[in-house]
């Protein structure tokens, strides 16, 4: 069959359909699907977007599947509120309290949820496809690639790894559940292939599946319930059929949820709406055409080369008092921001440093900014030492006891200066952490703090040592410095990308990437230490153990 056959083109049009769902037709098709699978007719609940529908699915599977546990176990407070809204909607729609809703819903039927005892609809679909193809098993294993326009469009819209929907930063937490929709088991590409290769009457279960796809957006089948979503109201695509828009959302759903994309790649809202605010290190890693677009939008003017202060490459003493004296002397006796910071304006000073952008490395700001960064990390170091001792007193079983806290060695500053000279600047906050604190690794086990096999990943604080982190950053192609494993890997569970800071980044502080709170490094340390005693995975939950309060008690503010 030709990759651009009329049938495949029709299915591609369905994939990008922006007309309202035909809910009556979809409801009928869903019931026919269940009947063909020898299942009782389900209750059906509709949502205006797959995003809100996915929050409902996450809530429904929190106690029945690892996917729901993973999503809600890592959700922020605002995200958990969305799950609560979904619970309320489901309860109202079914006229049941939440426990009864979960019981009536039953197990999810998608293969991604891996629920023992659930009806195997995937196997029924495979059997029906074999029947449709006249027993030709080879048709079941057709492999598509990006040369096939339908496959490519579906890949860059819906797939877990590449899809704009699943990789959108605004709801990245939902990725496991979003990607586990029905089309994970029976894709548009495969439906088109089956329709083209039909050698006889189409089995009822396939006809029903095709009709759902013709009538609605993404959906998730359960034993007693089907969760359906409407189609997007608006889509913007480029000539290659990929989601793409440079001045606004590329997809708009009927409940206001949006997706941002550039040439089929998921983008942050700020990157599209305020491209001039993208950190240099992150911009460097984005699509070449997007970088040209950003430059053109800025008027095509190249950035003036900054006059970096010599104090940044000076050989400063490791002694706290001597270091501040040297910085004050360089600044002509005045460290105004530092003095205000010591007086208690901790958060405000870091906000002001952030507002300076790359100018923080120029005179007259550099010495003052370094002084603030060093003092901040002196306090962080004191807090880490305190918590480490408290954890030892609680009989916390460190995975790597010798690495719980390792102070910096004498070559830390030289290592950083060499890296910045050859690879590019790193944020002053991370530089100061490496020079003052060193590294920390609180991964381990404790019956209350980090029990393992829990629905909540406690996410103990880890910051890798400078030498291996910078070496890995220098060897990579992503312009990112790894600082820690993600929360799942810390818990000995296969997870995602490590927490990272981008480089080159000449600012005072940089964002911690791939971490659910989307905070700058200093604010992330505040959350970890002052907020949760080193275990920020409990943020947004109502199950934080009492030991958290003991760990954070009396810590030095920063």
Buried (B, 14 or more C-beta within 10 A) or exposed (E): EEBEBEBBBBBBEBBBBEEEBBBEBBBBBBBBBBBBBEBEEBBBBBBBBBBBBBBBBBBBBBEBBBBBBBBBBBBBEEBBEBBEBBBEBBBEBBEBEBEEBBEBBBBBBBBBBEBEEBBEBBEBBBEBBBBBBEEEEEBEEBEBEEEBBBBBBBBBBBBBEBBBBBBBBBBBBBBBBBBBBBBBBBBBBBBBBBBBBBEEEBBBBBBBBBBBBBBBBBBBBBBBBBBBBBBBBBBBBBEEBBBBBBEEBBBBBBBEBBBBBBBBBBBBBEBBBEBEEBBBBBBBEBEEEBBEBBBEEEEEEEEEEBEBBEBBEBEBEEEEEEBBEBBBEBBEEEBEBBBBBBEEBBBEBBBBBBEBBBBBBBBEBBBBBBBBBBBBBBBBBBBBBBBBEBBEEBEBEBBEEEBBBBEBEEEBBEBBBEBBEEBBBBBBBBBBBBBBBBBBBBBBBBEEBBEEEEBBBBBBBBBBBBBEBBEBBEEEEBBBBBBBBBBBBBBEBEBBBBBBBBBBBBBBBBBBBBBBBBBBBBBBBBBBBBBBBBBBBBBBBEEBBEBBEBBBEEBEEB
